[in-house]
Structures are given as structure tokens and as C-alpha cells.
Amino acid sequence: MFKIIILIFTVSIYAQAELWLSYDGVNFEPTTEESLGKRAVKSHNTNTYCGGFIVMERPEHFLNKSLDQFFNLQNYTINREAVVKDALSRVQERRLYKFIEKFSSYKTRYYKSSDGVRAAKDLAKNWSEITSTRSDINVSLYKHRKWPQDSVVLEIKGRTNQNIIIGGHLDSINTNDEGVHSHAPGADDNASGISVLTETLRVLVESNYQPKNNIIFIAYAAEEVGLRGSLEIAQKYAKENKLIKGVLQIDGTNYNGSSKKIVLINDHTNSKQNKFLGNLIDRYVNVSWAYDTCGYACSDHYAWTYNGFIASFPAEAYVKEENPFIHTENDTVEVMNNRANHAVYFTKLSLAYLIELDK
């Protein structure tokens, strides 16, 4: 009887909770929509990097063991050099910079703000314009029930039922003055990442690249308050048993704070795909790189790993040497010297990843 009473009480609390929050993906505690901004401030003060915790409506874990055999069959050989090098020759630093400049010109891209809502819609329009000549490309807004900002999803249709995903978050936050009213340009975090996605897309279209597998670009909403957009989408894909060859997370690409130009985060990521990325950097990007550890849910790759998919996160610097201006009103193009040279490396890596994995 005692056990039954405890169970009923626990289920009652579980059912009444609005949202559930976790810092480690294992232990969850009830939270509310109104408290998420304060949680983001606390996480920034503790870790400084993006994310830091996850938030969902129900603390579920959708690790899909039925896909393990599929994951072990990934082809990480590098043998499409002519196609990759043609794509890399088309990358333009000025286009990357101009996009960062424009996307960081909103007062904020906070997930509840009118500017944040408009930024997502403007991005969808921009991607639609870039791909207007291609009938095999579809752009859509992914509606989230719990907040007003949409995620943006673009799919280049391939010839199989397998998918390759590249994504980054579109929202921004100012943890010194958290809320819809604050100034949060988010030039590096993460206008620079969305710029890399946009330039990667533009190059694929410009070169008339026809993929074998479906290539999906996702600009996630509400990353800064618990990876909420990516968690919702990753959970949906897990429930649908989508076959995903790999996920690449692009978050912060244009602040050169370390001696190493690219740093591969090696916790909550896939070691085999990370090694593949390192080989791609050596072959095509030709810059110094290293591994580092976040130690927590520091970006949207965690949402995919949590749901059983292969994911990687190449960062712009060692975690301790990251951009000190992120999550403030000073995350602007000026602190990046009004250039996008560092973002070029991530665009080249993204193109090499998509093309070499697309087998």
C-alpha cells in the first residue's frame, strides 16, 4: 500500500509539472516557462557556453537501439575530392560577413520576442529565395506549441530514405539583461553559425549539387533556454525512426580565440564521426584542430545524441578560450574585426562533411 501511494503521488506531481529541466540528461526537476530565462543566466555564469541544460515537456529518452546496426555501417571514406574542391572554391568570405551583419541587426532574436519571431520568418524567406530555382528543395517553418519563435527546416530531396542533418540555433540572449526587451545581437552566437549554413546552402545550389540522400538544414528556435527547438525536432525524428546518417552542429564560428582553428567537442558526440571530421579538416580545410570537452549540454548536438543519433560539434575555440562577449550586448561584428575569415573554415568543413557523407 505504501508503494502504491508513493507511485500515485509521483505520477500526480509528474502530470502537473509544466516543464522538466535537466543538467545531465538523467536527473530531471520540474520547472516553469517563466523561470527559464533565469536558468539561462545561471548557466551562462557557470559555464559561459551556449545551452547548459535541457528542457522538455516530459522527461523521455528515445534512444532507438533498433538503429544501431544502421549507425555502424556509415561510410567514412574520403573519395570525392573533385566535387568537394569545386564546392570549396565557391565559398565567399564577404557573403558570410554580410549575412552575419544583417542577422545580428535585430535588437534581439530571443525566442519570445517579436524580433525573434521575425528573424525566423526572414530566414525562411532568404533560404526560399536562394533555392527558388530548385524544385527538389522545400523550406518550411516548424511551429512550436510552447513559444512563438519557429524553427526553420529546409530539405534537399535525395534518392534514398536516409538523411544528413546540418543545423544551428537562430535565437540569441543577453544574460546580463535577460528578456524580450534586451539588446542581444548574437553576431557570433549564433548569426555566424546560421551564416555558415546559408553559405553552405548557397554553394550547393550554385554548383547544382544533386544529393543521393536527403540533406536537411535546420535553424533551431529556443536553444538558449534549454535546447528546446532541437530537442522537440530530434524527439519527433526518433519517434518516426528516421534514418539519419549524421548530424553536424554549427554554433559559434567566427571568433578566433585559440591557437587551434577548429576544436571538436568529444563528449556527448560520436567518436567515429569526430574522427571523420578530423580527417576532413586535414584533407580539405588545412588548419590546426584539436579535441576538447564541454562537460555539459553545450549546444544542440546534445539533443540528437540524447535521442540516439550520430552527432558532432566543431567549435571555434577551446571552451575556456571561447568568445567572452557571447550572451551580451557586445556580441557584435566589431569584436570579430568586421570579417568572417574564421567562419570560412566552418563553411568548408560543412561542405566537405555533407558531400563526403552523401554516399
KENUPA-625041 format. One line per 10 residues: number of its first residue (from 1); their letters; for each residue x, y, z of C-alpha. Coordinates in Angstrom, 3 decimals, padded with zeros to 6 digits, always signed. Example, Ala and Ser with C-alpha at 12.3 -4.5 7.8 and 13.67 -1.06 7.14 Angstrom:
# residues 2
1	AS	+012.300 -004.500 +007.800 ~ +013.670 -001.060 +007.140 $
***
This chain:
# residues 359
1	MFKIIILIFT	+000.000 +000.000 +000.000 ~ +002.817 +002.398 +000.879 ~ +004.470 +001.853 -002.511 ~ +001.208 +002.445 -004.321 ~ +000.633 +005.727 -002.502 ~ +004.128 +006.933 -003.413 ~ +003.582 +005.971 -007.031 ~ +000.295 +007.842 -007.205 ~ +001.876 +010.913 -005.601 ~ +004.833 +010.821 -008.010 $
11	VSIYAQAELW	+002.631 +010.458 -011.058 ~ +000.456 +013.315 -009.796 ~ +003.464 +015.637 -009.479 ~ +004.742 +014.462 -012.854 ~ +001.415 +015.164 -014.540 ~ +001.076 +018.634 -013.020 ~ +004.546 +019.870 -013.920 ~ +004.584 +022.299 -016.853 ~ +008.146 +021.543 -017.936 ~ +011.057 +019.385 -016.848 $
21	LSYDGVNFEP	+014.680 +020.521 -016.696 ~ +017.913 +018.557 -016.512 ~ +021.591 +019.486 -016.404 ~ +022.817 +015.945 -017.068 ~ +020.063 +014.306 -019.143 ~ +019.386 +011.818 -016.325 ~ +018.052 +013.707 -013.327 ~ +015.046 +015.945 -014.004 ~ +013.302 +018.565 -011.909 ~ +010.053 +020.445 -012.528 $
31	TTEESLGKRA	+010.357 +023.998 -013.821 ~ +008.216 +026.680 -015.450 ~ +008.309 +028.720 -018.642 ~ +008.800 +031.908 -016.635 ~ +011.918 +030.609 -014.884 ~ +013.865 +029.572 -017.989 ~ +015.458 +032.971 -018.557 ~ +016.864 +032.960 -015.019 ~ +018.121 +029.412 -015.549 ~ +019.895 +030.548 -018.725 $
41	VKSHNTNTYC	+021.538 +033.389 -016.801 ~ +022.702 +030.956 -014.123 ~ +024.030 +028.540 -016.732 ~ +025.931 +031.311 -018.524 ~ +027.507 +032.486 -015.276 ~ +028.583 +028.911 -014.530 ~ +029.654 +027.658 -017.955 ~ +029.555 +030.696 -020.340 ~ +028.897 +028.452 -023.353 ~ +025.535 +028.040 -025.075 $
51	GGFIVMERPE	+022.812 +025.824 -023.698 ~ +023.919 +024.212 -020.456 ~ +020.677 +022.395 -019.691 ~ +017.788 +020.729 -021.477 ~ +014.070 +021.372 -021.118 ~ +011.178 +019.212 -022.285 ~ +007.508 +018.663 -021.553 ~ +008.119 +015.102 -020.400 ~ +011.472 +013.621 -019.308 ~ +011.650 +010.970 -022.010 $
61	HFLNKSLDQF	+014.617 +009.253 -023.576 ~ +014.056 +007.919 -027.081 ~ +017.359 +006.114 -027.698 ~ +016.482 +003.898 -030.645 ~ +018.552 +000.728 -030.325 ~ +016.983 -000.697 -033.483 ~ +019.118 +001.732 -035.492 ~ +022.480 +000.619 -034.022 ~ +023.252 -001.650 -036.964 ~ +022.479 +001.175 -039.378 $
71	FNLQNYTINR	+024.826 +003.504 -037.476 ~ +027.709 +001.003 -037.599 ~ +027.537 +000.873 -041.396 ~ +028.375 +004.528 -042.028 ~ +030.903 +005.063 -044.813 ~ +033.573 +007.481 -043.616 ~ +035.918 +007.061 -046.561 ~ +037.080 +010.268 -048.257 ~ +036.975 +009.872 -052.028 ~ +035.015 +012.748 -053.589 $
81	EAVVKDALSR	+037.856 +015.225 -053.817 ~ +036.945 +016.798 -057.171 ~ +033.368 +017.550 -056.094 ~ +034.427 +018.865 -052.693 ~ +037.198 +021.099 -054.013 ~ +034.888 +022.615 -056.610 ~ +032.433 +023.466 -053.831 ~ +035.124 +024.916 -051.563 ~ +036.358 +027.202 -054.331 ~ +032.942 +028.884 -054.354 $
91	VQERRLYKFI	+032.910 +029.933 -050.662 ~ +032.946 +033.729 -050.266 ~ +034.025 +035.433 -047.055 ~ +032.154 +038.647 -047.914 ~ +028.855 +036.815 -048.249 ~ +029.409 +035.200 -044.878 ~ +030.200 +038.556 -043.293 ~ +027.250 +040.373 -044.867 ~ +024.864 +037.728 -043.578 ~ +026.296 +037.909 -040.040 $
101	EKFSSYKTRY	+025.986 +041.684 -040.148 ~ +022.358 +041.540 -041.261 ~ +021.245 +038.695 -038.986 ~ +022.756 +040.417 -035.937 ~ +020.986 +043.697 -036.734 ~ +017.763 +042.688 -034.942 ~ +017.562 +044.128 -031.457 ~ +017.282 +040.548 -030.242 ~ +016.409 +037.107 -031.576 ~ +015.130 +035.980 -028.180 $
111	YKSSDGVRAA	+012.682 +033.111 -028.577 ~ +009.694 +035.018 -027.150 ~ +010.360 +038.383 -028.791 ~ +008.666 +039.810 -031.871 ~ +012.115 +040.343 -033.409 ~ +012.956 +036.708 -032.732 ~ +009.786 +035.615 -034.485 ~ +010.525 +037.919 -037.423 ~ +014.129 +036.700 -037.693 ~ +012.939 +033.107 -038.213 $
121	KDLAKNWSEI	+010.436 +034.149 -040.880 ~ +013.026 +036.338 -042.619 ~ +015.486 +033.444 -042.645 ~ +012.915 +031.121 -044.209 ~ +012.266 +033.745 -046.880 ~ +016.000 +034.136 -047.522 ~ +016.515 +030.382 -047.900 ~ +013.491 +030.196 -050.203 ~ +014.956 +032.904 -052.418 ~ +018.347 +031.166 -052.602 $
131	TSTRSDINVS	+016.703 +027.898 -053.645 ~ +013.931 +029.289 -055.867 ~ +015.341 +027.603 -058.996 ~ +015.264 +024.121 -057.432 ~ +012.019 +022.119 -057.386 ~ +013.640 +019.455 -055.181 ~ +014.140 +021.837 -052.254 ~ +011.451 +022.685 -049.714 ~ +011.605 +025.329 -046.959 ~ +009.156 +025.284 -044.058 $
141	LYKHRKWPQD	+008.582 +026.829 -040.649 ~ +008.444 +024.306 -037.814 ~ +005.798 +025.524 -035.366 ~ +006.385 +025.016 -031.654 ~ +003.355 +024.988 -029.358 ~ +005.017 +026.421 -026.273 ~ +006.676 +029.564 -027.651 ~ +006.197 +031.884 -030.638 ~ +009.528 +031.541 -032.464 ~ +009.586 +028.939 -035.248 $
151	SVVLEIKGRT	+012.466 +026.730 -036.263 ~ +013.329 +026.792 -039.969 ~ +013.701 +023.500 -041.851 ~ +014.998 +023.114 -045.418 ~ +015.174 +019.757 -047.175 ~ +017.050 +018.945 -050.369 ~ +015.365 +015.791 -051.615 ~ +017.651 +012.869 -052.425 ~ +017.025 +009.421 -053.872 ~ +017.001 +007.406 -050.625 $
161	NQNIIIGGHL	+015.143 +007.459 -047.315 ~ +018.337 +008.365 -045.450 ~ +019.056 +011.862 -044.133 ~ +022.041 +014.056 -043.327 ~ +021.372 +016.985 -040.998 ~ +023.286 +020.217 -040.528 ~ +021.939 +022.741 -038.046 ~ +022.494 +025.650 -035.718 ~ +020.337 +027.786 -033.468 ~ +018.863 +031.077 -034.643 $
171	DSINTNDEGV	+017.895 +032.624 -031.298 ~ +020.005 +034.924 -029.117 ~ +020.048 +036.007 -025.483 ~ +021.563 +038.684 -023.253 ~ +022.126 +037.079 -019.870 ~ +023.105 +040.426 -018.329 ~ +019.617 +041.757 -019.026 ~ +017.551 +038.697 -019.886 ~ +014.215 +039.103 -021.644 ~ +012.365 +040.266 -024.739 $
181	HSHAPGADDN	+013.404 +043.882 -024.130 ~ +017.171 +043.376 -024.048 ~ +019.758 +044.063 -026.742 ~ +021.124 +040.693 -027.872 ~ +022.702 +040.941 -031.349 ~ +024.267 +037.467 -031.137 ~ +026.675 +038.065 -034.015 ~ +028.931 +035.136 -033.177 ~ +026.309 +033.257 -031.174 ~ +024.821 +032.325 -033.482 $
191	ASGISVLTET	+024.416 +034.586 -036.509 ~ +027.816 +033.263 -037.566 ~ +026.557 +029.670 -037.477 ~ +023.421 +030.497 -039.463 ~ +025.671 +032.353 -041.904 ~ +027.706 +029.152 -042.382 ~ +024.511 +027.183 -043.016 ~ +023.329 +029.806 -045.500 ~ +026.628 +029.973 -047.396 ~ +026.829 +026.165 -047.460 $
201	LRVLVESNYQ	+023.327 +026.051 -048.917 ~ +024.132 +028.770 -051.430 ~ +027.227 +026.907 -052.664 ~ +025.316 +023.620 -053.058 ~ +022.669 +025.397 -055.135 ~ +025.218 +027.401 -057.119 ~ +027.085 +024.210 -058.031 ~ +023.785 +022.414 -058.786 ~ +024.647 +019.660 -056.317 ~ +022.189 +016.735 -056.548 $
211	PKNNIIFIAY	+022.385 +014.642 -053.369 ~ +021.934 +010.889 -053.078 ~ +020.496 +011.231 -049.577 ~ +018.141 +013.861 -048.209 ~ +020.107 +016.836 -046.849 ~ +018.287 +018.755 -044.135 ~ +019.248 +022.225 -042.901 ~ +017.701 +023.256 -039.566 ~ +017.849 +026.635 -037.804 ~ +016.633 +025.818 -034.302 $
221	AAEEVGLRGS	+014.490 +028.063 -032.136 ~ +014.936 +028.445 -028.373 ~ +018.371 +026.882 -027.937 ~ +019.473 +029.376 -025.307 ~ +016.728 +028.298 -022.875 ~ +017.285 +024.551 -022.810 ~ +017.889 +023.323 -026.384 ~ +014.127 +023.284 -026.725 ~ +013.752 +023.557 -030.502 ~ +016.307 +020.862 -031.316 $
231	LEIAQKYAKE	+015.005 +018.535 -028.597 ~ +011.475 +018.729 -029.944 ~ +012.603 +018.043 -033.517 ~ +015.063 +015.287 -032.576 ~ +012.418 +013.559 -030.450 ~ +009.987 +013.705 -033.367 ~ +012.545 +012.151 -035.718 ~ +013.360 +009.441 -033.152 ~ +009.702 +008.516 -032.749 ~ +009.399 +008.326 -036.532 $
241	NKLIKGVLQI	+012.510 +006.072 -036.724 ~ +014.098 +008.341 -039.310 ~ +017.359 +007.041 -040.726 ~ +019.914 +009.768 -040.103 ~ +023.465 +009.204 -041.332 ~ +024.820 +012.031 -039.210 ~ +024.165 +015.408 -037.625 ~ +026.561 +018.360 -037.681 ~ +026.025 +021.227 -035.231 ~ +027.263 +024.707 -036.180 $
251	DGTNYNGSSK	+027.225 +027.115 -033.225 ~ +029.718 +029.981 -032.971 ~ +032.191 +030.038 -035.853 ~ +033.787 +033.450 -036.232 ~ +035.736 +034.315 -033.079 ~ +039.342 +033.165 -033.244 ~ +040.168 +032.785 -029.561 ~ +042.524 +029.787 -029.639 ~ +045.711 +028.631 -031.297 ~ +043.649 +025.820 -032.827 $
261	KIVLINDHTN	+041.247 +026.966 -035.544 ~ +038.667 +024.205 -035.025 ~ +038.017 +022.291 -031.819 ~ +035.956 +019.096 -031.936 ~ +033.862 +018.597 -028.825 ~ +034.346 +014.969 -027.814 ~ +031.718 +014.473 -025.098 ~ +028.062 +013.819 -025.964 ~ +029.199 +013.327 -029.564 ~ +030.080 +010.344 -031.765 $
271	SKQNKFLGNL	+033.767 +009.372 -031.747 ~ +033.740 +007.769 -035.211 ~ +032.156 +010.787 -036.835 ~ +034.512 +013.079 -034.924 ~ +037.482 +011.193 -036.370 ~ +035.906 +011.569 -039.826 ~ +035.652 +015.340 -039.264 ~ +039.295 +015.487 -038.210 ~ +040.279 +013.713 -041.432 ~ +038.140 +016.142 -043.435 $
281	IDRYVNVSWA	+039.849 +019.113 -041.774 ~ +043.270 +017.692 -042.625 ~ +042.315 +016.933 -046.222 ~ +040.280 +019.986 -047.167 ~ +040.459 +022.816 -044.619 ~ +044.176 +022.584 -043.789 ~ +044.068 +024.265 -040.383 ~ +045.103 +023.181 -036.913 ~ +042.498 +021.396 -034.810 ~ +042.136 +019.571 -031.513 $
291	YDTCGYACSD	+039.638 +017.882 -029.208 ~ +038.042 +019.431 -026.129 ~ +035.285 +018.631 -023.653 ~ +032.244 +020.730 -022.807 ~ +031.225 +018.711 -019.775 ~ +027.546 +019.531 -020.211 ~ +024.812 +020.087 -022.823 ~ +026.582 +022.984 -024.515 ~ +024.734 +023.051 -027.863 ~ +022.055 +021.391 -029.989 $
301	HYAWTYNGFI	+024.198 +018.342 -030.865 ~ +023.282 +017.102 -027.386 ~ +019.605 +016.861 -028.375 ~ +020.477 +014.455 -031.189 ~ +022.925 +012.372 -029.151 ~ +020.330 +012.178 -026.364 ~ +017.866 +010.690 -028.839 ~ +020.288 +008.098 -030.158 ~ +021.620 +009.738 -033.311 ~ +025.188 +010.319 -034.537 $
311	ASFPAEAYVK	+026.129 +013.949 -033.864 ~ +029.236 +016.138 -033.763 ~ +030.014 +019.700 -032.755 ~ +033.049 +021.527 -034.193 ~ +033.629 +024.624 -032.058 ~ +035.509 +027.835 -032.862 ~ +037.881 +027.572 -029.883 ~ +038.688 +025.651 -026.750 ~ +035.793 +026.004 -024.320 ~ +037.886 +028.064 -021.881 $
321	EENPFIHTEN	+039.023 +030.369 -024.698 ~ +035.672 +030.943 -026.368 ~ +034.258 +034.334 -027.290 ~ +033.930 +036.257 -023.979 ~ +031.234 +038.509 -025.445 ~ +028.567 +035.888 -026.168 ~ +025.228 +036.328 -024.393 ~ +025.857 +040.069 -024.037 ~ +025.073 +043.224 -025.995 ~ +028.709 +043.228 -027.106 $
331	DTVEVMNNRA	+028.467 +040.099 -029.248 ~ +028.816 +042.165 -032.417 ~ +030.656 +042.088 -035.743 ~ +033.063 +044.712 -034.420 ~ +034.669 +042.295 -031.929 ~ +035.251 +039.958 -034.887 ~ +037.100 +042.732 -036.767 ~ +034.270 +043.107 -039.274 ~ +035.421 +039.999 -041.086 ~ +034.236 +036.408 -041.455 $
341	NHAVYFTKLS	+037.568 +034.710 -042.072 ~ +037.133 +032.191 -039.264 ~ +033.634 +031.267 -040.451 ~ +035.138 +030.302 -043.817 ~ +036.819 +027.285 -042.183 ~ +033.483 +026.027 -040.867 ~ +031.768 +026.530 -044.205 ~ +034.444 +024.469 -045.930 ~ +034.170 +021.759 -043.265 ~ +030.379 +021.724 -043.602 $
351	LAYLIELDK	+030.548 +021.322 -047.369 ~ +033.174 +018.577 -047.133 ~ +031.087 +016.784 -044.482 ~ +027.854 +016.858 -046.489 ~ +029.430 +015.823 -049.778 ~ +031.722 +013.086 -048.432 ~ +028.981 +011.594 -046.214 ~ +026.461 +011.679 -049.062 ~ +027.220 +008.173 -050.384 $
***
